[in-house]
Amino acid sequence: TRTREGGALLRADKGINLPDSRLSLPALTAKDRADLDVAVRIADIVALSFAQEAADVVGLREALTERGAGALGLVLKIETRRGFEQLPELLLAAMAHPAAGVMIARGDLAVECGWERLAAVQEEILWAAEAARLPVIWATQVLESLAKGGPPSRAEITDAAMGVRAECVMLNKGANLAAAVSTLDDILGRMQAHQTKKRSLLRALRAWAEPLAVTA
């Protein structure tokens, strides 16, 4: 009902969102637990996808403790409407862990909450995570065009700059990823003097004191 004229193809690496349905599914499947056996030996961080409620976080923490990895880093991926609605409870459960953070998975959140609400939703997650003293990962399609080999759009540059309010920005895979990392580093380096988390620094403006470098 909401695709381009003529329809569209379902491709690999795509998911299905059911924002109006409350699914009673376990946070950790048997395969997840088997994967944890490997992750606790080789990983620094474990991310909990589709975190829905505090019990999901508690279950993962218990599973890590059972494997002798109670201090392993834990990241809550907030990517559903239910997860956003339960964010305070999720954050409280995560704060009981020695090292925890939050990922704003903006692609799924846009589908789940509506494109028009995404900007407000990601702002609220940033505010809540800052209040909880938990680091944030700014994720999904940052500098996507550049990473895949094309020029970045103006909107992508602005979006990447907004990532300075988080502690970490995640780039997706692409043939031109090295250039995307370099560009992102340059953008964030420039923005850090203007913004810290959700607070503007109001530093002295010096842009007009130096000529801008322009490339053809």
C-alpha positions as CSV (number, residue, x, y, z in Angstrom):
1,T,0.0,0.0,0.0
2,R,3.0,2.3,0.4
3,T,5.4,1.5,-2.3
4,R,6.3,3.1,-5.6
5,E,4.1,2.6,-8.7
6,G,4.6,-0.8,-10.1
7,G,5.7,-2.3,-6.8
8,A,9.1,-3.1,-5.4
9,L,11.3,-6.1,-4.8
10,L,11.9,-7.7,-1.4
11,R,15.7,-8.1,-1.2
12,A,18.2,-9.8,1.0
13,D,19.1,-8.3,4.4
14,K,15.7,-6.7,4.7
15,G,13.4,-7.2,7.7
16,I,9.7,-7.2,8.4
17,N,8.2,-4.7,10.9
18,L,4.9,-5.2,12.7
19,P,4.6,-2.0,14.7
20,D,0.9,-2.5,15.6
21,S,1.4,-6.0,16.9
22,R,2.7,-7.0,20.4
23,L,4.8,-10.1,19.8
24,S,5.4,-12.4,22.7
25,L,8.7,-13.8,21.6
26,P,11.7,-14.6,23.8
27,A,14.5,-12.1,23.8
28,L,17.1,-14.8,23.6
29,T,16.5,-17.8,21.4
30,A,18.4,-21.1,21.6
31,K,20.6,-19.9,18.7
32,D,21.3,-16.6,20.6
33,R,22.5,-18.6,23.6
34,A,24.7,-20.7,21.4
35,D,26.1,-17.6,19.8
36,L,26.8,-16.1,23.2
37,D,29.0,-19.0,24.0
38,V,31.3,-17.8,21.2
39,A,30.8,-14.1,21.8
40,V,31.9,-14.1,25.4
41,R,35.3,-15.5,24.2
42,I,36.0,-13.1,21.4
43,A,33.8,-10.0,21.7
44,D,34.1,-6.8,23.7
45,I,30.4,-5.9,23.3
46,V,27.1,-7.8,22.9
47,A,24.2,-5.9,21.3
48,L,20.6,-6.8,22.2
49,S,18.5,-6.4,19.1
50,F,14.9,-5.4,19.3
51,A,15.1,-4.8,23.0
52,Q,11.4,-4.6,24.1
53,E,11.3,-4.6,27.9
54,A,13.4,-4.6,31.0
55,A,13.0,-8.4,31.4
56,D,14.9,-8.8,28.0
57,V,17.9,-6.9,29.5
58,V,17.8,-8.8,32.7
59,G,17.7,-12.1,30.8
60,L,20.8,-11.1,28.7
61,R,22.7,-10.0,31.8
62,E,21.9,-13.3,33.5
63,A,23.0,-15.2,30.4
64,L,26.3,-13.3,30.4
65,T,26.9,-13.9,34.1
66,E,26.2,-17.7,33.6
67,R,29.1,-17.7,31.1
68,G,31.5,-15.8,33.3
69,A,31.2,-12.6,31.3
70,G,29.1,-10.4,33.6
71,A,31.3,-7.4,32.8
72,L,31.1,-7.7,29.0
73,G,29.8,-4.5,27.3
74,L,26.1,-4.5,26.6
75,V,24.3,-2.3,24.0
76,L,20.5,-1.9,23.8
77,K,19.4,-1.5,20.2
78,I,16.3,0.6,20.3
79,E,14.5,-0.2,17.0
80,T,10.9,-0.8,17.7
81,R,7.9,1.3,18.9
82,R,7.6,-1.0,21.9
83,G,11.3,-0.5,22.8
84,F,10.9,3.2,22.6
85,E,7.8,3.2,24.8
86,Q,9.6,1.1,27.4
87,L,12.8,3.1,27.2
88,P,13.0,4.3,30.8
89,E,12.6,0.8,32.1
90,L,15.2,-0.5,29.6
91,L,17.7,2.2,30.6
92,L,17.2,1.4,34.3
93,A,17.8,-2.3,33.7
94,A,20.9,-1.5,31.6
95,M,22.3,0.9,34.3
96,A,22.7,-2.1,36.6
97,H,25.2,-3.5,34.2
98,P,28.9,-2.6,34.6
99,A,29.2,-1.3,31.0
100,A,26.2,-0.5,28.9
101,G,25.1,1.8,26.0
102,V,22.3,2.5,23.6
103,M,22.0,2.3,19.8
104,I,19.5,4.5,18.0
105,A,18.6,2.1,15.1
106,R,16.9,4.8,13.1
107,G,16.0,2.7,10.0
108,D,13.7,0.4,11.9
109,L,12.5,3.2,14.2
110,A,11.4,5.2,11.2
111,V,9.2,2.3,10.0
112,E,7.9,1.5,13.5
113,C,7.2,5.0,14.7
114,G,6.6,6.8,11.4
115,W,9.0,8.9,9.3
116,E,7.5,12.1,10.5
117,R,8.1,11.2,14.1
118,L,11.7,9.9,13.7
119,A,13.4,13.3,14.4
120,A,11.4,13.7,17.7
121,V,12.0,10.1,18.7
122,Q,15.8,10.2,18.2
123,E,15.9,13.5,20.2
124,E,14.0,11.9,23.1
125,I,16.3,8.9,23.1
126,L,19.4,11.2,23.2
127,W,17.9,13.2,26.1
128,A,17.0,10.0,28.1
129,A,20.4,8.3,27.5
130,E,22.2,11.5,28.5
131,A,20.2,11.7,31.7
132,A,21.0,8.0,32.4
133,R,24.7,8.6,31.7
134,L,24.7,5.9,29.1
135,P,26.7,6.4,25.8
136,V,24.8,6.5,22.5
137,I,25.6,5.0,19.1
138,W,24.1,7.1,16.2
139,A,23.3,4.4,13.6
140,T,21.7,3.7,10.2
141,Q,22.7,5.1,6.8
142,V,25.2,7.7,8.0
143,L,27.0,8.9,4.8
144,E,25.5,6.0,3.0
145,S,25.9,7.4,-0.5
146,L,29.6,8.1,0.1
147,A,30.3,4.7,1.6
148,K,28.8,3.0,-1.5
149,G,31.0,5.0,-3.8
150,G,29.0,8.1,-4.7
151,P,29.0,11.7,-3.5
152,P,27.2,12.4,-0.2
153,S,24.0,14.5,-0.3
154,R,23.6,17.7,1.6
155,A,21.1,16.0,3.9
156,E,23.7,13.2,4.7
157,I,26.4,15.8,5.6
158,T,24.0,17.5,8.0
159,D,22.9,14.2,9.4
160,A,26.5,13.1,10.0
161,A,27.1,16.4,11.8
162,M,24.2,15.7,14.1
163,G,25.9,12.6,15.2
164,V,28.3,14.7,17.3
165,R,25.7,14.6,20.0
166,A,26.3,10.9,20.5
167,E,29.4,9.1,21.7
168,C,29.8,6.9,18.6
169,V,28.6,7.0,15.0
170,M,28.2,3.8,13.1
171,L,28.8,3.5,9.3
172,N,27.4,0.7,7.2
173,K,29.5,-1.4,4.8
174,G,30.4,-0.1,1.4
175,A,33.1,-0.1,-1.2
176,N,34.2,3.4,-0.3
177,L,34.1,3.0,3.4
178,A,37.6,4.4,4.0
179,A,36.6,7.7,2.4
180,A,33.4,7.8,4.5
181,V,35.4,7.3,7.7
182,S,37.8,10.1,6.8
183,T,34.9,12.4,5.9
184,L,33.0,11.6,9.0
185,D,36.1,12.2,11.1
186,D,36.5,15.6,9.5
187,I,32.9,16.6,10.0
188,L,32.8,15.5,13.7
189,G,36.1,17.2,14.4
190,R,34.7,20.5,13.1
191,M,31.5,20.0,15.1
192,Q,33.0,19.1,18.4
193,A,33.8,22.8,19.1
194,H,30.1,23.7,18.6
195,Q,28.3,20.9,20.4
196,T,28.7,18.6,23.3
197,K,25.9,16.1,23.7
198,K,22.7,18.1,23.6
199,R,24.3,21.4,24.6
200,S,25.5,24.1,22.2
201,L,28.9,25.5,23.2
202,L,28.4,28.9,21.5
203,R,32.1,29.2,20.8
204,A,33.5,32.3,19.0
205,L,32.9,32.2,15.3
206,R,36.1,32.3,13.3
207,A,34.9,31.1,9.9
208,W,35.2,34.6,8.3
209,A,38.8,35.0,9.6
210,E,40.1,32.4,7.3
211,P,39.4,31.8,3.6
212,L,37.4,28.6,2.9
213,A,39.2,26.0,0.9
214,V,37.2,25.3,-2.2
215,T,37.8,22.3,-4.5
216,A,36.5,22.0,-8.0
